[in-house]
Amino acid sequence: MSDARLSLRSRTLVLENLIGNLLSRGLNEHDRMHRGGLGESPDGLRAYRRNRWILTILALAAMAFSWWLFDC
């Protein structure tokens, strides 16, 4: 029983770290865009928008998985 709790706790920590990393990466790229680092070329802005959507989808998927994990 304690092994199951430890396993659940370690999975929780992994999910928390994943969500935190995704959100911080998205915020860093958002700051770069507003400082002019990505808006100088259309390709840079297009890549930023694509990455922002990918990060958003991954963060939502990680949150949905964690909610599903704890509801079961």
Backbone as numpy.savetxt, mean C-alpha at the origin, in Angstrom:
# Nx Ny Nz CAx CAy CAz Cx Cy Cz
-2.73 -23.94 20.41 -3.55 -22.75 20.41 -2.68 -21.50 20.41
-1.62 -21.48 21.20 -0.76 -20.30 21.23 -0.02 -20.14 19.90
0.28 -21.29 19.23 0.92 -21.20 17.92 -0.01 -20.54 16.91
-1.29 -20.83 17.00 -2.26 -20.22 16.08 -2.35 -18.72 16.34
-2.33 -18.32 17.60 -2.37 -16.89 17.92 -1.11 -16.19 17.45
0.03 -16.84 17.63 1.29 -16.26 17.18 1.29 -16.12 15.67
0.80 -17.14 15.00 0.73 -17.09 13.55 -0.20 -15.97 13.09
-1.34 -15.82 13.75 -2.27 -14.76 13.41 -1.65 -13.40 13.68
-0.93 -13.27 14.78 -0.28 -12.00 15.12 0.81 -11.67 14.11
1.58 -12.67 13.69 2.64 -12.40 12.71 2.04 -12.01 11.37
0.93 -12.66 10.98 0.27 -12.26 9.74 -0.28 -10.85 9.84
-0.79 -10.49 11.01 -1.30 -9.14 11.22 -0.18 -8.11 11.07
0.98 -8.41 11.65 2.11 -7.49 11.54 2.58 -7.34 10.10
2.59 -8.44 9.37 2.99 -8.38 7.96 2.02 -7.50 7.18
0.72 -7.67 7.40 -0.27 -6.86 6.70 -0.17 -5.39 7.09
0.06 -5.11 8.37 0.22 -3.72 8.80 1.43 -3.08 8.14
2.53 -3.81 8.07 3.73 -3.29 7.41 3.51 -3.07 5.93
2.81 -4.01 5.28 2.53 -3.89 3.86 1.69 -2.65 3.57
0.62 -2.47 4.33 -0.25 -1.31 4.12 0.51 -0.02 4.40
1.29 -0.01 5.48 2.07 1.19 5.80 3.08 1.53 4.72
3.76 0.51 4.19 4.74 0.75 3.13 4.07 1.26 1.86
2.93 0.68 1.50 2.23 1.12 0.30 1.76 2.57 0.44
1.21 2.90 1.59 0.73 4.26 1.79 1.88 5.26 1.82
2.99 4.92 2.47 4.11 5.86 2.51 4.74 6.03 1.14
4.79 4.96 0.36 5.33 5.08 -1.00 4.43 5.97 -1.86
3.14 5.79 -1.72 2.21 6.63 -2.48 2.32 8.09 -2.08
2.46 8.36 -0.78 2.61 9.74 -0.32 3.92 10.35 -0.78
4.99 9.57 -0.81 6.28 10.08 -1.29 6.19 10.48 -2.76
5.54 9.64 -3.58 5.40 9.98 -4.99 4.47 11.17 -5.17
3.47 11.29 -4.32 2.58 12.45 -4.38 3.36 13.73 -4.08
4.22 13.69 -3.08 5.05 14.86 -2.76 6.01 15.19 -3.90
6.59 14.18 -4.52 7.50 14.41 -5.65 6.78 15.10 -6.79
5.53 14.69 -7.05 4.79 15.30 -8.14 4.55 16.78 -7.86
4.21 17.12 -6.63 3.93 18.51 -6.31 5.18 19.37 -6.25
6.34 18.75 -6.05 7.59 19.50 -6.09 8.09 19.66 -7.52
7.45 19.01 -8.47 7.85 19.13 -9.87 8.71 18.00 -10.36
8.96 17.00 -9.54 9.83 15.91 -9.95 9.22 14.98 -10.98
7.90 14.89 -11.03 7.26 13.98 -11.98 6.47 14.72 -13.05
6.18 15.99 -12.82 5.34 16.70 -13.76 6.08 17.35 -14.90
7.39 17.10 -15.02 8.17 17.75 -16.06 7.92 17.15 -17.43
7.56 15.89 -17.49 7.30 15.26 -18.78 5.98 14.51 -18.70
5.30 14.40 -19.85 4.04 13.64 -19.85 4.23 12.18 -19.44
5.37 11.60 -19.79 5.62 10.20 -19.42 5.75 10.04 -17.91
6.40 11.01 -17.26 6.55 10.94 -15.81 5.22 11.05 -15.10
4.37 11.96 -15.57 3.06 12.13 -14.96 2.18 10.91 -15.21
2.28 10.33 -16.40 1.51 9.13 -16.73 1.95 7.96 -15.84
3.25 7.82 -15.64 3.76 6.75 -14.78 3.31 6.96 -13.34
3.31 8.21 -12.89 2.84 8.51 -11.53 1.39 8.10 -11.36
0.56 8.46 -12.32 -0.87 8.13 -12.21 -1.09 6.62 -12.25
-0.35 5.92 -13.11 -0.47 4.46 -13.17 -0.04 3.84 -11.84
1.08 4.28 -11.30 1.56 3.73 -10.04 0.61 4.05 -8.89
0.02 5.24 -8.93 -0.92 5.61 -7.87 -2.12 4.67 -7.87
-2.63 4.33 -9.06 -3.77 3.41 -9.13 -3.38 2.00 -8.68
-2.20 1.57 -9.08 -1.73 0.24 -8.67 -1.58 0.17 -7.16
-0.98 1.20 -6.56 -0.80 1.22 -5.11 -2.14 1.28 -4.38
-3.08 2.04 -4.92 -4.40 2.13 -4.30 -5.10 0.78 -4.32
-5.05 0.10 -5.46 -5.70 -1.21 -5.58 -5.04 -2.22 -4.65
-3.70 -2.21 -4.57 -3.01 -3.14 -3.68 -3.33 -2.86 -2.21
-3.39 -1.59 -1.84 -3.72 -1.24 -0.45 -5.14 -1.68 -0.11
-6.08 -1.46 -1.02 -7.46 -1.89 -0.78 -7.56 -3.41 -0.69
-6.81 -4.10 -1.55 -6.83 -5.57 -1.51 -6.25 -6.08 -0.19
-5.18 -5.46 0.28 -4.58 -5.88 1.55 -5.53 -5.63 2.71
-6.22 -4.49 2.69 -7.19 -4.21 3.75 -8.37 -5.17 3.70
-8.86 -5.47 2.50 -9.98 -6.40 2.37 -9.57 -7.79 2.85
-8.36 -8.20 2.52 -7.88 -9.51 2.97 -7.77 -9.56 4.49
-7.26 -8.49 5.09 -7.14 -8.49 6.55 -8.51 -8.49 7.22
-9.47 -7.76 6.66 -10.82 -7.79 7.22 -11.43 -9.19 7.08
-11.21 -9.81 5.93 -11.72 -11.17 5.72 -11.06 -12.13 6.70
-9.78 -11.96 6.92 -9.03 -12.84 7.81 -9.56 -12.77 9.23
-9.90 -11.57 9.70 -10.36 -11.43 11.07 -11.84 -11.72 11.24
-12.61 -11.67 10.16 -14.04 -11.99 10.26 -14.29 -13.48 10.27
-13.35 -14.26 9.76 -13.55 -15.72 9.69 -13.39 -16.36 11.04
